Amino acid sequence: MLKDKLKTLRNEKKLTQRELAKLLNLSPSTIAMYEIGQRFPDPETLQKIADFFDVSVDYLLGRTDKRNIDTSNDVDERLHKVMQELGPDVLLAFYDLPNMTDEEKENVITLLEVIKAKREKQKKKG
C-alpha cells in the first residue's frame, strides 16, 4: 500500500515528513495524511513521488515488489545515473568518461553498483 511504501522510502532517505513535503512542494500535513492512508495523491503527485524516490508507480501502489525497472539500454545514461546516486566525489574520479569504450563503461557501472550496495549495507548497520 502507498502509505507503507511512502513511509519506508522516506525513512530510508532519513527525511522527516516536513523535509519531504518541502522537496515535493506539498504541505507536511498532506504527507502525513498519505502515510496514514487518510488521503491519496492525484496521478501527477503520485508520479512526482515515484520520480523523487526513483521507483515505479506500480511499486508505490503495491502492484510489484520491484522498485524500479531499468529500461535504459543506453550505457552513458545508466552510468551517469549510478554516478549521480553516489555523489560528486565519485563523479570527479571518472572525468575521462567520454573516451571510455562501452565495455569499460559497463565495468564502471558494475563497480559503482557494488560500491553503492556496500554503502547502503553500512548505513543499515550504522
N, C-alpha and C positions, 0 to 999 in steps of 0.2 A: 504494500500500500504506500501511496505517496507520503503520508505523514511519517511513516517509519524510515523510508528511504531518505527523505529530506533531512530529518534529524541526524541520521547516521552520517550522511555526506557532510553536513555542516560540522559535526563534531570531528570528523576525520581531518577537516581543514582547520580545526581549532578556532572556529568562528563563533561568536555569540549571535543570537538572533538579531540583535541591533546591527552588528557589523555586516551580516549577510544582507539584511534589509537595505542598508546603505549602498552596498555593492550592486544590488539588483534594482535600486531605485524604487523600493517598496517601503511600506511602514513596518516597524518592528511588530506591531500587533497583527499585521497580515501574515508575517512569517509564523508567529505564534499560533494563529488560527489554522494555518496549513498543517503545522506539526501536531496539533491535537485533533485534526480532522473536522474542524468546525466550518472551514471554508475550503474551496478548491480553486486553483488558479485557472484563468481563462487559457485557451490554447497558446496565445502569444507568450504569456508569462511562463507557462509550462515549458515551452521551448527555450525561453531565456534561462530558466533554472537548469535545464538539461545542458545547455551550452556552457553555462558557468562551471558546472561540475564535470564537464566532458563525459557525459553519459547520454544514453539514448532516452527518449521519452518513454519508450517501451519499458526500459529498466525502472524509471521513476514510477510507472504505473503498475509495476509488478508483473508485466507480461513476459519478462525474461530475467534471468539471473545474470546474464552477461551485460556488464556495464556499458560497453561501447563496442561496436563492431567497426574495426578499422577497414574501411572500404578503399582506402587510398593505396594505389599501386605506384604512386609517384615517390621514388626514393628520396628526392630532395625534400618533399613536403613532410614525409614521415620523419626524416632525420631532424628537420627544423623543429617539428612538434616535440620530439623527445628531448631535444636540447633545451628548448624553452622551458619545459617542465622541470628541468634540473637546475636552471638558473644561469645567470650571466657568467659565473666563474667557469662553467663548462663551455659556454659559447666561445669565450676567449681562447680556450685551449685548442679549438679547431678552426682557426682563422683561415686555413687554406682549403676549405671545402670545395670551392669551385673547380679546383684542379684534381680532385679525387675521382677515381672511377666509381661506377655504380657498385661494384663489388666491395670496394673499400668503404663506401658509404654504408652498405649493408652491414659490414663488420662493425662500424662505428655505432650504428643503431643497436645492434645486439649488445655491444659493450655498455652503452648508455642505459639500455633497459635493465641490464644486470645491476648497474650502479643504482639506478632508481629503486629497484626492488630491494636492494640491501639497505638503502636509506629508509625506505618505508618500514622495513622489518625492525631497524634500530629505533625508529620513532615509536613503534608499538611496544618495544621493550622498555624504553626510557620514558 
